[in-house]
């Protein structure tokens, strides 16, 4: 807690990638509340798990304090995005969500994937610049 009585947010909550993926997870959660039919429970569970694991991976990686671990967690987040994308296609193709809604979710997944890949590249570059030069022989 800060001296003024306010609590501080963990640093990962300031990352745009976390904010965007968390917002998508919230929207997916709301979507699952509207799904009906015999398969709704199973697909809802898959959608919630895949979407919620993306901001979790960002939080876990950023909190690790290691660029290498952060990169590994971000790769896991990319895998979760692929799962989410596949589940959204399944929802669309089975008639659970209309085309316009599927396209909107798809564009958000693509943007989060782009941000994730960009962050991975930046972390790799920072790791290279931190490697000490080898001693001359």
C-alpha positions in Angstrom: 0.0 0.0 0.0 1.2 3.5 -0.8 1.6 6.2 1.9 -1.6 7.9 0.6 -3.6 4.7 1.3 -3.9 3.7 -2.3 -2.9 0.3 -3.4 -0.5 0.0 -6.4 -1.3 -2.2 -9.3 1.1 -5.0 -10.3 3.3 -3.8 -13.2 1.9 -6.3 -15.7 -1.5 -4.5 -15.5 0.1 -1.5 -17.1 1.1 -3.6 -20.2 -1.2 -2.9 -23.2 -1.0 -6.6 -24.1 -2.4 -7.6 -20.7 -5.2 -4.9 -20.8 -6.2 -6.0 -24.4 -6.1 -9.7 -23.6 -7.9 -9.3 -20.3 -10.7 -7.2 -22.0 -11.0 -10.0 -24.6 -11.3 -12.6 -21.9 -14.0 -10.6 -20.2 -15.9 -10.3 -23.5 -15.6 -14.0 -24.2 -16.9 -14.7 -20.7 -20.0 -12.6 -21.5 -20.4 -14.4 -24.8 -20.4 -17.8 -23.1 -23.3 -16.6 -20.9 -25.4 -16.3 -24.1 -24.5 -19.7 -25.6 -27.3 -22.3 -25.5 -27.8 -25.9 -26.6 -26.3 -29.3 -25.7 -22.7 -28.4 -26.5 -22.8 -24.9 -24.9 -21.3 -26.0 -21.6 -18.3 -27.7 -23.2 -17.5 -25.0 -25.7 -18.0 -22.3 -23.0 -15.5 -24.0 -20.7 -13.0 -24.1 -23.6 -13.5 -20.5 -24.6 -13.1 -19.3 -21.0 -10.0 -21.3 -20.4 -8.3 -20.3 -23.6 -9.1 -16.6 -23.3 -8.3 -16.3 -19.6 -4.9 -18.1 -20.0 -3.6 -15.3 -22.3 -3.5 -12.5 -19.7 -2.4 -15.1 -17.1 0.6 -15.9 -19.2 1.5 -12.2 -19.6 1.1 -11.7 -15.8 3.1 -14.8 -14.9 5.9 -14.0 -17.4 6.2 -10.3 -16.4 6.2 -11.2 -12.8 9.0 -13.8 -13.2 11.7 -11.1 -13.4 13.4 -13.1 -16.2 13.3 -12.2 -19.9 13.8 -15.8 -20.8 10.8 -16.9 -18.6 8.7 -14.0 -19.9 9.3 -15.1 -23.5 8.4 -18.7 -22.6 5.1 -17.5 -21.0 4.4 -15.3 -24.0 4.8 -18.4 -26.3 2.3 -20.2 -24.1 0.0 -17.2 -24.5 0.4 -17.6 -28.3 -0.7 -21.2 -28.0 -3.7 -20.2 -26.0 -4.6 -17.6 -28.6 -4.5 -20.4 -31.2 -6.8 -22.5 -29.1 -9.2 -19.6 -28.6 -9.1 -18.8 -32.4 -10.0 -22.5 -33.1 -12.8 -22.5 -30.6 -14.2 -19.3 -32.0 -14.2 -20.8 -35.5 -16.0 -23.8 -34.1 -18.6 -21.5 -32.5 -19.1 -19.7 -35.7 -19.3 -22.7 -37.9 -21.7 -24.4 -35.6 -24.0 -21.4 -35.7 -23.4 -20.2 -32.1 -22.0 -16.8 -33.1 -22.8 -14.7 -36.2 -20.2 -13.8 -38.8 -19.8 -10.2 -37.8 -19.2 -11.2 -34.2 -16.7 -13.8 -35.2 -14.8 -11.3 -37.4 -14.7 -8.8 -34.5 -13.2 -11.5 -32.1 -10.9 -12.7 -34.8 -9.4 -9.2 -35.4 -8.8 -8.8 -31.7 -7.0 -12.2 -31.5 -4.9 -11.1 -34.5 -4.0 -7.8 -32.8 -3.1 -9.5 -29.5 -1.0 -12.1 -31.5 0.8 -9.2 -33.2 1.5 -7.4 -29.9 2.7 -10.7 -28.3 5.1 -11.4 -31.2 6.4 -7.9 -31.0 7.0 -8.1 -27.3 8.9 -11.4 -27.8 11.1 -9.8 -30.4 11.8 -6.8 -28.1 12.7 -9.1 -25.2 15.0 -11.2 -27.3 16.8 -8.0 -28.5 17.2 -6.8 -24.9 18.6 -10.2 -23.9 21.2 -9.9 -26.6 22.2 -6.4 -25.6 22.7 -7.6 -22.0 25.0 -10.5 -22.8 28.5 -9.5 -21.7 31.2 -9.5 -24.3 33.4 -12.6 -24.2 36.9 -11.9 -22.9 39.7 -11.5 -25.4 42.2 -14.3 -25.5 
